[in-house]
């Protein structure tokens, strides 16, 4: 079992998300909890990929349209930290 930690900014943004994206995010969390990031690679729709540049060390999964979930894997504690849920804006804030 993997543990998912959500940044407080993610929790605030959940209320503003379209229902379809919210459902995809919940499905994403279910997959990560059960099989971790390797489970995401098996599902092509999420288009899971590593990020480059100032986001090096983080990963991104597509939730639909322009929405992405940005996260970081901490394998020593079997933890996934969700950093942001964004409308495809990768600039650090």
mmCIF file as gemmi writes it, N, C-alpha and C atoms, coordinates in Angstrom:
data_model
loop_
_atom_site.group_PDB
_atom_site.id
_atom_site.type_symbol
_atom_site.label_atom_id
_atom_site.label_alt_id
_atom_site.label_comp_id
_atom_site.label_asym_id
_atom_site.label_entity_id
_atom_site.label_seq_id
_atom_site.pdbx_PDB_ins_code
_atom_site.Cartn_x
_atom_site.Cartn_y
_atom_site.Cartn_z
_atom_site.occupancy
_atom_site.B_iso_or_equiv
_atom_site.pdbx_formal_charge
_atom_site.auth_seq_id
_atom_site.auth_asym_id
_atom_site.pdbx_PDB_model_num
ATOM 1 N N . UNK Axp A 1 ? 0.828 -1.181 0 1 0 ? 1 A 1
ATOM 2 C CA . UNK Axp A 1 ? 0 0 0 1 0 ? 1 A 1
ATOM 3 C C . UNK Axp A 1 ? 0.878 1.253 0 1 0 ? 1 A 1
ATOM 4 N N . UNK Axp A 2 ? 0.515 2.182 -0.824 1 0 ? 2 A 1
ATOM 5 C CA . UNK Axp A 2 ? 1.205 3.465 -0.901 1 0 ? 2 A 1
ATOM 6 C C . UNK Axp A 2 ? 0.403 4.497 -0.133 1 0 ? 2 A 1
ATOM 7 N N . UNK Axp A 3 ? 1.093 5.441 0.45 1 0 ? 3 A 1
ATOM 8 C CA . UNK Axp A 3 ? 0.445 6.531 1.166 1 0 ? 3 A 1
ATOM 9 C C . UNK Axp A 3 ? 0.461 7.777 0.286 1 0 ? 3 A 1
ATOM 10 N N . UNK Axp A 4 ? -0.65 8.511 0.246 1 0 ? 4 A 1
ATOM 11 C CA . UNK Axp A 4 ? -0.74 9.736 -0.549 1 0 ? 4 A 1
ATOM 12 C C . UNK Axp A 4 ? -0.897 10.914 0.404 1 0 ? 4 A 1
ATOM 13 N N . UNK Axp A 5 ? 0.014 11.865 0.289 1 0 ? 5 A 1
ATOM 14 C CA . UNK Axp A 5 ? -0.062 13.1 1.064 1 0 ? 5 A 1
ATOM 15 C C . UNK Axp A 5 ? -0.389 14.238 0.105 1 0 ? 5 A 1
ATOM 16 N N . UNK Axp A 6 ? -1.381 15.041 0.433 1 0 ? 6 A 1
ATOM 17 C CA . UNK Axp A 6 ? -1.789 16.145 -0.431 1 0 ? 6 A 1
ATOM 18 C C . UNK Axp A 6 ? -1.394 17.482 0.199 1 0 ? 6 A 1
ATOM 19 N N . UNK Axp A 7 ? -0.8 18.331 -0.588 1 0 ? 7 A 1
ATOM 20 C CA . UNK Axp A 7 ? -0.467 19.679 -0.14 1 0 ? 7 A 1
ATOM 21 C C . UNK Axp A 7 ? -1.764 20.428 0.14 1 0 ? 7 A 1
ATOM 22 N N . UNK Axp A 8 ? -1.746 21.37 1.079 1 0 ? 8 A 1
ATOM 23 C CA . UNK Axp A 8 ? -2.984 22.077 1.43 1 0 ? 8 A 1
ATOM 24 C C . UNK Axp A 8 ? -3.574 22.853 0.265 1 0 ? 8 A 1
ATOM 25 N N . UNK Axp A 9 ? -2.721 23.277 -0.678 1 0 ? 9 A 1
ATOM 26 C CA . UNK Axp A 9 ? -3.232 24 -1.853 1 0 ? 9 A 1
ATOM 27 C C . UNK Axp A 9 ? -4.072 23.068 -2.728 1 0 ? 9 A 1
ATOM 28 N N . UNK Axp A 10 ? -3.719 21.789 -2.763 1 0 ? 10 A 1
ATOM 29 C CA . UNK Axp A 10 ? -4.486 20.818 -3.546 1 0 ? 10 A 1
ATOM 30 C C . UNK Axp A 10 ? -5.881 20.657 -2.943 1 0 ? 10 A 1
ATOM 31 N N . UNK Axp A 11 ? -5.946 20.564 -1.637 1 0 ? 11 A 1
ATOM 32 C CA . UNK Axp A 11 ? -7.236 20.395 -0.958 1 0 ? 11 A 1
ATOM 33 C C . UNK Axp A 11 ? -8.16 21.575 -1.263 1 0 ? 11 A 1
ATOM 34 N N . UNK Axp A 12 ? -7.62 22.794 -1.292 1 0 ? 12 A 1
ATOM 35 C CA . UNK Axp A 12 ? -8.433 23.974 -1.607 1 0 ? 12 A 1
ATOM 36 C C . UNK Axp A 12 ? -8.906 23.956 -3.056 1 0 ? 12 A 1
ATOM 37 N N . UNK Axp A 13 ? -8.082 23.465 -3.971 1 0 ? 13 A 1
ATOM 38 C CA . UNK Axp A 13 ? -8.44 23.47 -5.393 1 0 ? 13 A 1
ATOM 39 C C . UNK Axp A 13 ? -9.459 22.399 -5.75 1 0 ? 13 A 1
ATOM 40 N N . UNK Axp A 14 ? -9.59 21.382 -4.926 1 0 ? 14 A 1
ATOM 41 C CA . UNK Axp A 14 ? -10.531 20.302 -5.231 1 0 ? 14 A 1
ATOM 42 C C . UNK Axp A 14 ? -11.961 20.822 -5.344 1 0 ? 14 A 1
ATOM 43 N N . UNK Axp A 15 ? -12.319 21.8 -4.545 1 0 ? 15 A 1
ATOM 44 C CA . UNK Axp A 15 ? -13.687 22.328 -4.573 1 0 ? 15 A 1
ATOM 45 C C . UNK Axp A 15 ? -13.991 23.063 -5.872 1 0 ? 15 A 1
ATOM 46 N N . UNK Axp A 16 ? -12.978 23.537 -6.566 1 0 ? 16 A 1
ATOM 47 C CA . UNK Axp A 16 ? -13.178 24.312 -7.788 1 0 ? 16 A 1
ATOM 48 C C . UNK Axp A 16 ? -13.072 23.483 -9.064 1 0 ? 16 A 1
ATOM 49 N N . UNK Axp A 17 ? -12.716 22.211 -8.927 1 0 ? 17 A 1
ATOM 50 C CA . UNK Axp A 17 ? -12.53 21.37 -10.105 1 0 ? 17 A 1
ATOM 51 C C . UNK Axp A 17 ? -13.857 20.942 -10.71 1 0 ? 17 A 1
ATOM 52 N N . UNK Axp A 18 ? -13.894 20.773 -12.036 1 0 ? 18 A 1
ATOM 53 C CA . UNK Axp A 18 ? -15.085 20.174 -12.657 1 0 ? 18 A 1
ATOM 54 C C . UNK Axp A 18 ? -15.288 18.749 -12.129 1 0 ? 18 A 1
ATOM 55 N N . UNK Axp A 19 ? -16.517 18.308 -12.07 1 0 ? 19 A 1
ATOM 56 C CA . UNK Axp A 19 ? -16.853 17 -11.51 1 0 ? 19 A 1
ATOM 57 C C . UNK Axp A 19 ? -16.106 15.866 -12.214 1 0 ? 19 A 1
ATOM 58 N N . UNK Axp A 20 ? -15.996 15.928 -13.529 1 0 ? 20 A 1
ATOM 59 C CA . UNK Axp A 20 ? -15.307 14.877 -14.286 1 0 ? 20 A 1
ATOM 60 C C . UNK Axp A 20 ? -13.835 14.776 -13.872 1 0 ? 20 A 1
ATOM 61 N N . UNK Axp A 21 ? -13.181 15.902 -13.7 1 0 ? 21 A 1
ATOM 62 C CA . UNK Axp A 21 ? -11.773 15.911 -13.306 1 0 ? 21 A 1
ATOM 63 C C . UNK Axp A 21 ? -11.625 15.406 -11.879 1 0 ? 21 A 1
ATOM 64 N N . UNK Axp A 22 ? -12.547 15.77 -11.016 1 0 ? 22 A 1
ATOM 65 C CA . UNK Axp A 22 ? -12.519 15.306 -9.632 1 0 ? 22 A 1
ATOM 66 C C . UNK Axp A 22 ? -12.639 13.781 -9.566 1 0 ? 22 A 1
ATOM 67 N N . UNK Axp A 23 ? -13.515 13.214 -10.394 1 0 ? 23 A 1
ATOM 68 C CA . UNK Axp A 23 ? -13.668 11.754 -10.442 1 0 ? 23 A 1
ATOM 69 C C . UNK Axp A 23 ? -12.39 11.081 -10.939 1 0 ? 23 A 1
ATOM 70 N N . UNK Axp A 24 ? -11.749 11.673 -11.964 1 0 ? 24 A 1
ATOM 71 C CA . UNK Axp A 24 ? -10.487 11.113 -12.479 1 0 ? 24 A 1
ATOM 72 C C . UNK Axp A 24 ? -9.39 11.194 -11.425 1 0 ? 24 A 1
ATOM 73 N N . UNK Axp A 25 ? -9.372 12.274 -10.643 1 0 ? 25 A 1
ATOM 74 C CA . UNK Axp A 25 ? -8.381 12.412 -9.58 1 0 ? 25 A 1
ATOM 75 C C . UNK Axp A 25 ? -8.594 11.349 -8.504 1 0 ? 25 A 1
ATOM 76 N N . UNK Axp A 26 ? -9.839 11.087 -8.153 1 0 ? 26 A 1
ATOM 77 C CA . UNK Axp A 26 ? -10.133 10.035 -7.17 1 0 ? 26 A 1
ATOM 78 C C . UNK Axp A 26 ? -9.701 8.668 -7.707 1 0 ? 26 A 1
ATOM 79 N N . UNK Axp A 27 ? -9.932 8.408 -8.991 1 0 ? 27 A 1
ATOM 80 C CA . UNK Axp A 27 ? -9.49 7.151 -9.605 1 0 ? 27 A 1
ATOM 81 C C . UNK Axp A 27 ? -7.967 7.073 -9.59 1 0 ? 27 A 1
ATOM 82 N N . UNK Axp A 28 ? -7.293 8.196 -9.897 1 0 ? 28 A 1
ATOM 83 C CA . UNK Axp A 28 ? -5.825 8.27 -9.861 1 0 ? 28 A 1
ATOM 84 C C . UNK Axp A 28 ? -5.31 7.908 -8.467 1 0 ? 28 A 1
ATOM 85 N N . UNK Axp A 29 ? -5.959 8.452 -7.431 1 0 ? 29 A 1
ATOM 86 C CA . UNK Axp A 29 ? -5.551 8.155 -6.056 1 0 ? 29 A 1
ATOM 87 C C . UNK Axp A 29 ? -5.76 6.678 -5.728 1 0 ? 29 A 1
ATOM 88 N N . UNK Axp A 30 ? -6.849 6.084 -6.203 1 0 ? 30 A 1
ATOM 89 C CA . UNK Axp A 30 ? -7.093 4.659 -5.968 1 0 ? 30 A 1
ATOM 90 C C . UNK Axp A 30 ? -5.983 3.809 -6.576 1 0 ? 30 A 1
ATOM 91 N N . UNK Axp A 31 ? -5.601 4.117 -7.806 1 0 ? 31 A 1
ATOM 92 C CA . UNK Axp A 31 ? -4.556 3.357 -8.493 1 0 ? 31 A 1
ATOM 93 C C . UNK Axp A 31 ? -3.23 3.498 -7.777 1 0 ? 31 A 1
ATOM 94 N N . UNK Axp A 32 ? -2.879 4.73 -7.394 1 0 ? 32 A 1
ATOM 95 C CA . UNK Axp A 32 ? -1.608 4.961 -6.699 1 0 ? 32 A 1
ATOM 96 C C . UNK Axp A 32 ? -1.592 4.265 -5.35 1 0 ? 32 A 1
ATOM 97 N N . UNK Axp A 33 ? -2.689 4.3 -4.626 1 0 ? 33 A 1
ATOM 98 C CA . UNK Axp A 33 ? -2.752 3.649 -3.323 1 0 ? 33 A 1
ATOM 99 C C . UNK Axp A 33 ? -2.519 2.146 -3.438 1 0 ? 33 A 1
ATOM 100 N N . UNK Axp A 34 ? -3.1 1.531 -4.446 1 0 ? 34 A 1
ATOM 101 C CA . UNK Axp A 34 ? -2.997 0.078 -4.594 1 0 ? 34 A 1
ATOM 102 C C . UNK Axp A 34 ? -1.695 -0.387 -5.224 1 0 ? 34 A 1
ATOM 103 N N . UNK Axp A 35 ? -1.25 0.273 -6.317 1 0 ? 35 A 1
ATOM 104 C CA . UNK Axp A 35 ? -0.09 -0.243 -7.033 1 0 ? 35 A 1
ATOM 105 C C . UNK Axp A 35 ? 1.033 0.763 -7.214 1 0 ? 35 A 1
ATOM 106 N N . UNK Axp A 36 ? 0.883 1.947 -6.661 1 0 ? 36 A 1
ATOM 107 C CA . UNK Axp A 36 ? 1.945 2.94 -6.741 1 0 ? 36 A 1
ATOM 108 C C . UNK Axp A 36 ? 2.098 3.516 -8.141 1 0 ? 36 A 1
ATOM 109 N N . UNK Axp A 37 ? 3.095 4.357 -8.331 1 0 ? 37 A 1
ATOM 110 C CA . UNK Axp A 37 ? 3.339 4.967 -9.638 1 0 ? 37 A 1
ATOM 111 C C . UNK Axp A 37 ? 3.546 3.963 -10.776 1 0 ? 37 A 1
ATOM 112 N N . UNK Axp A 38 ? 4.131 2.776 -10.525 1 0 ? 38 A 1
ATOM 113 C CA . UNK Axp A 38 ? 4.23 1.816 -11.635 1 0 ? 38 A 1
ATOM 114 C C . UNK Axp A 38 ? 2.866 1.409 -12.196 1 0 ? 38 A 1
ATOM 115 N N . UNK Axp A 39 ? 1.834 1.438 -11.378 1 0 ? 39 A 1
ATOM 116 C CA . UNK Axp A 39 ? 0.487 1.128 -11.848 1 0 ? 39 A 1
ATOM 117 C C . UNK Axp A 39 ? -0.043 2.168 -12.815 1 0 ? 39 A 1
ATOM 118 N N . UNK Axp A 40 ? 0.399 3.416 -12.659 1 0 ? 40 A 1
ATOM 119 C CA . UNK Axp A 40 ? -0.023 4.475 -13.572 1 0 ? 40 A 1
ATOM 120 C C . UNK Axp A 40 ? 0.548 4.284 -14.969 1 0 ? 40 A 1
ATOM 121 N N . UNK Axp A 41 ? 1.741 3.698 -15.044 1 0 ? 41 A 1
ATOM 122 C CA . UNK Axp A 41 ? 2.385 3.489 -16.342 1 0 ? 41 A 1
ATOM 123 C C . UNK Axp A 41 ? 1.59 2.511 -17.205 1 0 ? 41 A 1
ATOM 124 N N . UNK Axp A 42 ? 0.843 1.624 -16.57 1 0 ? 42 A 1
ATOM 125 C CA . UNK Axp A 42 ? 0.064 0.631 -17.317 1 0 ? 42 A 1
ATOM 126 C C . UNK Axp A 42 ? -1.211 1.218 -17.923 1 0 ? 42 A 1
ATOM 127 N N . UNK Axp A 43 ? -1.613 2.386 -17.462 1 0 ? 43 A 1
ATOM 128 C CA . UNK Axp A 43 ? -2.834 3.014 -17.965 1 0 ? 43 A 1
ATOM 129 C C . UNK Axp A 43 ? -2.429 4.207 -18.816 1 0 ? 43 A 1
ATOM 130 N N . UNK Axp A 44 ? -2.558 4.068 -20.117 1 0 ? 44 A 1
ATOM 131 C CA . UNK Axp A 44 ? -2.069 5.082 -21.048 1 0 ? 44 A 1
ATOM 132 C C . UNK Axp A 44 ? -2.81 6.404 -20.938 1 0 ? 44 A 1
ATOM 133 N N . UNK Axp A 45 ? -4.043 6.398 -20.494 1 0 ? 45 A 1
ATOM 134 C CA . UNK Axp A 45 ? -4.838 7.617 -20.424 1 0 ? 45 A 1
ATOM 135 C C . UNK Axp A 45 ? -4.274 8.665 -19.471 1 0 ? 45 A 1
ATOM 136 N N . UNK Axp A 46 ? -3.54 8.229 -18.452 1 0 ? 46 A 1
ATOM 137 C CA . UNK Axp A 46 ? -2.967 9.172 -17.506 1 0 ? 46 A 1
ATOM 138 C C . UNK Axp A 46 ? -1.705 9.843 -18.052 1 0 ? 46 A 1
ATOM 139 N N . UNK Axp A 47 ? -1.088 9.244 -19.054 1 0 ? 47 A 1
ATOM 140 C CA . UNK Axp A 47 ? 0.097 9.827 -19.689 1 0 ? 47 A 1
ATOM 141 C C . UNK Axp A 47 ? 1.107 10.29 -18.633 1 0 ? 47 A 1
ATOM 142 N N . UNK Axp A 48 ? 1.437 9.392 -17.711 1 0 ? 48 A 1
ATOM 143 C CA . UNK Axp A 48 ? 2.349 9.7 -16.617 1 0 ? 48 A 1
ATOM 144 C C . UNK Axp A 48 ? 3.77 9.89 -17.146 1 0 ? 48 A 1
ATOM 145 N N . UNK Axp A 49 ? 4.434 10.977 -16.729 1 0 ? 49 A 1
ATOM 146 C CA . UNK Axp A 49 ? 5.774 11.272 -17.248 1 0 ? 49 A 1
ATOM 147 C C . UNK Axp A 49 ? 6.581 12.076 -16.24 1 0 ? 49 A 1
ATOM 148 N N . UNK Axp A 50 ? 7.915 11.941 -16.298 1 0 ? 50 A 1
ATOM 149 C CA . UNK Axp A 50 ? 8.778 12.764 -15.444 1 0 ? 50 A 1
ATOM 150 C C . UNK Axp A 50 ? 8.845 14.188 -15.993 1 0 ? 50 A 1
ATOM 151 N N . UNK Axp A 51 ? 9.018 15.138 -15.095 1 0 ? 51 A 1
ATOM 152 C CA . UNK Axp A 51 ? 9.133 16.538 -15.504 1 0 ? 51 A 1
ATOM 153 C C . UNK Axp A 51 ? 10.611 16.946 -15.551 1 0 ? 51 A 1
ATOM 154 N N . UNK Axp A 52 ? 10.887 18.009 -16.296 1 0 ? 52 A 1
ATOM 155 C CA . UNK Axp A 52 ? 12.264 18.49 -16.446 1 0 ? 52 A 1
ATOM 156 C C . UNK Axp A 52 ? 12.361 19.932 -15.96 1 0 ? 52 A 1
ATOM 157 N N . UNK Axp A 53 ? 13.563 20.455 -16.026 1 0 ? 53 A 1
ATOM 158 C CA . UNK Axp A 53 ? 13.773 21.854 -15.656 1 0 ? 53 A 1
ATOM 159 C C . UNK Axp A 53 ? 13.656 22.058 -14.161 1 0 ? 53 A 1
ATOM 160 N N . UNK Axp A 54 ? 12.96 23.123 -13.768 1 0 ? 54 A 1
ATOM 161 C CA . UNK Axp A 54 ? 12.847 23.432 -12.345 1 0 ? 54 A 1
ATOM 162 C C . UNK Axp A 54 ? 11.984 22.422 -11.592 1 0 ? 54 A 1
ATOM 163 N N . UNK Axp A 55 ? 11.237 21.596 -12.317 1 0 ? 55 A 1
ATOM 164 C CA . UNK Axp A 55 ? 10.414 20.544 -11.707 1 0 ? 55 A 1
ATOM 165 C C . UNK Axp A 55 ? 11.098 19.182 -11.723 1 0 ? 55 A 1
ATOM 166 N N . UNK Axp A 56 ? 12.388 19.134 -11.996 1 0 ? 56 A 1
ATOM 167 C CA . UNK Axp A 56 ? 13.114 17.859 -12.048 1 0 ? 56 A 1
ATOM 168 C C . UNK Axp A 56 ? 12.934 17.108 -10.726 1 0 ? 56 A 1
ATOM 169 N N . UNK Axp A 57 ? 12.652 15.825 -10.819 1 0 ? 57 A 1
ATOM 170 C CA . UNK Axp A 57 ? 12.394 15.011 -9.638 1 0 ? 57 A 1
ATOM 171 C C . UNK Axp A 57 ? 10.909 14.813 -9.363 1 0 ? 57 A 1
ATOM 172 N N . UNK Axp A 58 ? 10.06 15.546 -10.065 1 0 ? 58 A 1
ATOM 173 C CA . UNK Axp A 58 ? 8.614 15.417 -9.928 1 0 ? 58 A 1
ATOM 174 C C . UNK Axp A 58 ? 8.059 14.701 -11.159 1 0 ? 58 A 1
ATOM 175 N N . UNK Axp A 59 ? 6.823 14.25 -11.039 1 0 ? 59 A 1
ATOM 176 C CA . UNK Axp A 59 ? 6.151 13.587 -12.15 1 0 ? 59 A 1
ATOM 177 C C . UNK Axp A 59 ? 4.803 14.255 -12.381 1 0 ? 59 A 1
ATOM 178 N N . UNK Axp A 60 ? 4.225 14.018 -13.559 1 0 ? 60 A 1
ATOM 179 C CA . UNK Axp A 60 ? 2.944 14.597 -13.923 1 0 ? 60 A 1
ATOM 180 C C . UNK Axp A 60 ? 2.064 13.523 -14.54 1 0 ? 60 A 1
ATOM 181 N N . UNK Axp A 61 ? 0.783 13.546 -14.19 1 0 ? 61 A 1
ATOM 182 C CA . UNK Axp A 61 ? -0.208 12.656 -14.793 1 0 ? 61 A 1
ATOM 183 C C . UNK Axp A 61 ? -1.352 13.498 -15.323 1 0 ? 61 A 1
ATOM 184 N N . UNK Axp A 62 ? -1.85 13.141 -16.491 1 0 ? 62 A 1
ATOM 185 C CA . UNK Axp A 62 ? -2.967 13.856 -17.107 1 0 ? 62 A 1
ATOM 186 C C . UNK Axp A 62 ? -4.278 13.369 -16.506 1 0 ? 62 A 1
ATOM 187 N N . UNK Axp A 63 ? -5.106 14.321 -16.128 1 0 ? 63 A 1
ATOM 188 C CA . UNK Axp A 63 ? -6.43 13.988 -15.595 1 0 ? 63 A 1
ATOM 189 C C . UNK Axp A 63 ? -7.519 14.239 -16.613 1 0 ? 63 A 1
ATOM 190 N N . UNK Axp A 64 ? -7.178 14.872 -17.714 1 0 ? 64 A 1
ATOM 191 C CA . UNK Axp A 64 ? -8.155 15.152 -18.754 1 0 ? 64 A 1
ATOM 192 C C . UNK Axp A 64 ? -8.025 16.58 -19.213 1 0 ? 64 A 1
ATOM 193 N N . UNK Axp A 65 ? -8.127 16.769 -20.504 1 0 ? 65 A 1
ATOM 194 C CA . UNK Axp A 65 ? -8.034 18.115 -21.044 1 0 ? 65 A 1
ATOM 195 C C . UNK Axp A 65 ? -6.743 18.785 -20.653 1 0 ? 65 A 1
ATOM 196 N N . UNK Axp A 66 ? -6.857 19.871 -19.927 1 0 ? 66 A 1
ATOM 197 C CA . UNK Axp A 66 ? -5.666 20.614 -19.558 1 0 ? 66 A 1
ATOM 198 C C . UNK Axp A 66 ? -5.225 20.346 -18.122 1 0 ? 66 A 1
ATOM 199 N N . UNK Axp A 67 ? -5.953 19.545 -17.362 1 0 ? 67 A 1
ATOM 200 C CA . UNK Axp A 67 ? -5.643 19.346 -15.949 1 0 ? 67 A 1
ATOM 201 C C . UNK Axp A 67 ? -4.604 18.259 -15.734 1 0 ? 67 A 1
ATOM 202 N N . UNK Axp A 68 ? -3.656 18.564 -14.85 1 0 ? 68 A 1
ATOM 203 C CA . UNK Axp A 68 ? -2.572 17.644 -14.499 1 0 ? 68 A 1
ATOM 204 C C . UNK Axp A 68 ? -2.458 17.567 -12.989 1 0 ? 68 A 1
ATOM 205 N N . UNK Axp A 69 ? -1.978 16.424 -12.516 1 0 ? 69 A 1
ATOM 206 C CA . UNK Axp A 69 ? -1.6 16.297 -11.116 1 0 ? 69 A 1
ATOM 207 C C . UNK Axp A 69 ? -0.078 16.189 -11.092 1 0 ? 69 A 1
ATOM 208 N N . UNK Axp A 70 ? 0.565 17.018 -10.287 1 0 ? 70 A 1
ATOM 209 C CA . UNK Axp A 70 ? 2.018 17.008 -10.16 1 0 ? 70 A 1
ATOM 210 C C . UNK Axp A 70 ? 2.342 16.387 -8.812 1 0 ? 70 A 1
ATOM 211 N N . UNK Axp A 71 ? 3.236 15.395 -8.816 1 0 ? 71 A 1
ATOM 212 C CA . UNK Axp A 71 ? 3.545 14.692 -7.577 1 0 ? 71 A 1
ATOM 213 C C . UNK Axp A 71 ? 5.01 14.284 -7.534 1 0 ? 71 A 1
ATOM 214 N N . UNK Axp A 72 ? 5.447 13.9 -6.345 1 0 ? 72 A 1
ATOM 215 C CA . UNK Axp A 72 ? 6.818 13.444 -6.131 1 0 ? 72 A 1
ATOM 216 C C . UNK Axp A 72 ? 6.76 12.134 -5.363 1 0 ? 72 A 1
ATOM 217 N N . UNK Axp A 73 ? 7.601 11.177 -5.744 1 0 ? 73 A 1
ATOM 218 C CA . UNK Axp A 73 ? 7.617 9.858 -5.116 1 0 ? 73 A 1
ATOM 219 C C . UNK Axp A 73 ? 8.754 9.808 -4.104 1 0 ? 73 A 1
ATOM 220 N N . UNK Axp A 74 ? 8.426 9.39 -2.904 1 0 ? 74 A 1
ATOM 221 C CA . UNK Axp A 74 ? 9.433 9.141 -1.879 1 0 ? 74 A 1
ATOM 222 C C . UNK Axp A 74 ? 9.406 7.641 -1.6 1 0 ? 74 A 1
ATOM 223 N N . UNK Axp A 75 ? 10.262 6.917 -2.265 1 0 ? 75 A 1
ATOM 224 C CA . UNK Axp A 75 ? 10.215 5.448 -2.191 1 0 ? 75 A 1
ATOM 225 C C . UNK Axp A 75 ? 10.699 4.903 -0.855 1 0 ? 75 A 1
ATOM 226 N N . UNK Axp A 76 ? 11.527 5.662 -0.135 1 0 ? 76 A 1
ATOM 227 C CA . UNK Axp A 76 ? 12.01 5.136 1.134 1 0 ? 76 A 1
ATOM 228 C C . UNK Axp A 76 ? 10.886 5.018 2.164 1 0 ? 76 A 1
ATOM 229 N N . UNK Axp A 77 ? 9.829 5.803 2.002 1 0 ? 77 A 1
ATOM 230 C CA . UNK Axp A 77 ? 8.681 5.705 2.898 1 0 ? 77 A 1
ATOM 231 C C . UNK Axp A 77 ? 7.431 5.244 2.161 1 0 ? 77 A 1
ATOM 232 N N . UNK Axp A 78 ? 7.563 4.85 0.93 1 0 ? 78 A 1
ATOM 233 C CA . UNK Axp A 78 ? 6.444 4.428 0.097 1 0 ? 78 A 1
ATOM 234 C C . UNK Axp A 78 ? 5.343 5.496 0.146 1 0 ? 78 A 1
ATOM 235 N N . UNK Axp A 79 ? 5.744 6.721 -0.204 1 0 ? 79 A 1
ATOM 236 C CA . UNK Axp A 79 ? 4.849 7.865 -0.127 1 0 ? 79 A 1
ATOM 237 C C . UNK Axp A 79 ? 4.806 8.601 -1.452 1 0 ? 79 A 1
ATOM 238 N N . UNK Axp A 80 ? 3.638 9.07 -1.823 1 0 ? 80 A 1
ATOM 239 C CA . UNK Axp A 80 ? 3.465 9.941 -2.977 1 0 ? 80 A 1
ATOM 240 C C . UNK Axp A 80 ? 2.963 11.275 -2.447 1 0 ? 80 A 1
ATOM 241 N N . UNK Axp A 81 ? 3.728 12.341 -2.68 1 0 ? 81 A 1
ATOM 242 C CA . UNK Axp A 81 ? 3.321 13.679 -2.249 1 0 ? 81 A 1
ATOM 243 C C . UNK Axp A 81 ? 2.731 14.418 -3.433 1 0 ? 81 A 1
ATOM 244 N N . UNK Axp A 82 ? 1.451 14.723 -3.372 1 0 ? 82 A 1
ATOM 245 C CA . UNK Axp A 82 ? 0.792 15.493 -4.426 1 0 ? 82 A 1
ATOM 246 C C . UNK Axp A 82 ? 1.087 16.96 -4.163 1 0 ? 82 A 1
ATOM 247 N N . UNK Axp A 83 ? 1.838 17.579 -5.079 1 0 ? 83 A 1
ATOM 248 C CA . UNK Axp A 83 ? 2.279 18.952 -4.918 1 0 ? 83 A 1
ATOM 249 C C . UNK Axp A 83 ? 1.226 19.932 -5.424 1 0 ? 83 A 1
ATOM 250 N N . UNK Axp A 84 ? 0.641 19.632 -6.564 1 0 ? 84 A 1
ATOM 251 C CA . UNK Axp A 84 ? -0.294 20.588 -7.161 1 0 ? 84 A 1
ATOM 252 C C . UNK Axp A 84 ? -1.248 19.874 -8.097 1 0 ? 84 A 1
ATOM 253 N N . UNK Axp A 85 ? -2.411 20.464 -8.254 1 0 ? 85 A 1
ATOM 254 C CA . UNK Axp A 85 ? -3.399 20.03 -9.228 1 0 ? 85 A 1
ATOM 255 C C . UNK Axp A 85 ? -3.642 21.266 -10.075 1 0 ? 85 A 1
ATOM 256 N N . UNK Axp A 86 ? -3.154 21.264 -11.299 1 0 ? 86 A 1
ATOM 257 C CA . UNK Axp A 86 ? -3.097 22.49 -12.062 1 0 ? 86 A 1
ATOM 258 C C . UNK Axp A 86 ? -3.7 22.336 -13.449 1 0 ? 86 A 1
ATOM 259 N N . UNK Axp A 87 ? -4.092 23.452 -13.996 1 0 ? 87 A 1
ATOM 260 C CA . UNK Axp A 87 ? -4.613 23.475 -15.353 1 0 ? 87 A 1
ATOM 261 C C . UNK Axp A 87 ? -3.438 23.679 -16.315 1 0 ? 87 A 1
ATOM 262 N N . UNK Axp A 88 ? -2.498 22.75 -16.245 1 0 ? 88 A 1
ATOM 263 C CA . UNK Axp A 88 ? -1.328 22.704 -17.125 1 0 ? 88 A 1
ATOM 264 C C . UNK Axp A 88 ? -0.469 23.97 -17.045 1 0 ? 88 A 1
ATOM 265 N N . UNK Axp A 89 ? -0.225 24.421 -15.827 1 0 ? 89 A 1
ATOM 266 C CA . UNK Axp A 89 ? 0.643 25.553 -15.579 1 0 ? 89 A 1
ATOM 267 C C . UNK Axp A 89 ? 1.744 25.072 -14.653 1 0 ? 89 A 1
ATOM 268 N N . UNK Axp A 90 ? 2.918 24.796 -15.206 1 0 ? 90 A 1
ATOM 269 C CA . UNK Axp A 90 ? 3.995 24.168 -14.437 1 0 ? 90 A 1
ATOM 270 C C . UNK Axp A 90 ? 4.915 25.171 -13.761 1 0 ? 90 A 1
ATOM 271 N N . UNK Axp A 91 ? 4.59 26.461 -13.793 1 0 ? 91 A 1
ATOM 272 C CA . UNK Axp A 91 ? 5.45 27.429 -13.125 1 0 ? 91 A 1
ATOM 273 C C . UNK Axp A 91 ? 5.351 27.247 -11.616 1 0 ? 91 A 1
ATOM 274 N N . UNK Axp A 92 ? 6.503 27.228 -10.943 1 0 ? 92 A 1
ATOM 275 C CA . UNK Axp A 92 ? 6.49 27.118 -9.495 1 0 ? 92 A 1
ATOM 276 C C . UNK Axp A 92 ? 5.969 28.402 -8.893 1 0 ? 92 A 1
ATOM 277 N N . UNK Axp A 93 ? 5.245 28.272 -7.825 1 0 ? 93 A 1
ATOM 278 C CA . UNK Axp A 93 ? 4.662 29.449 -7.191 1 0 ? 93 A 1
ATOM 279 C C . UNK Axp A 93 ? 5.273 29.66 -5.833 1 0 ? 93 A 1
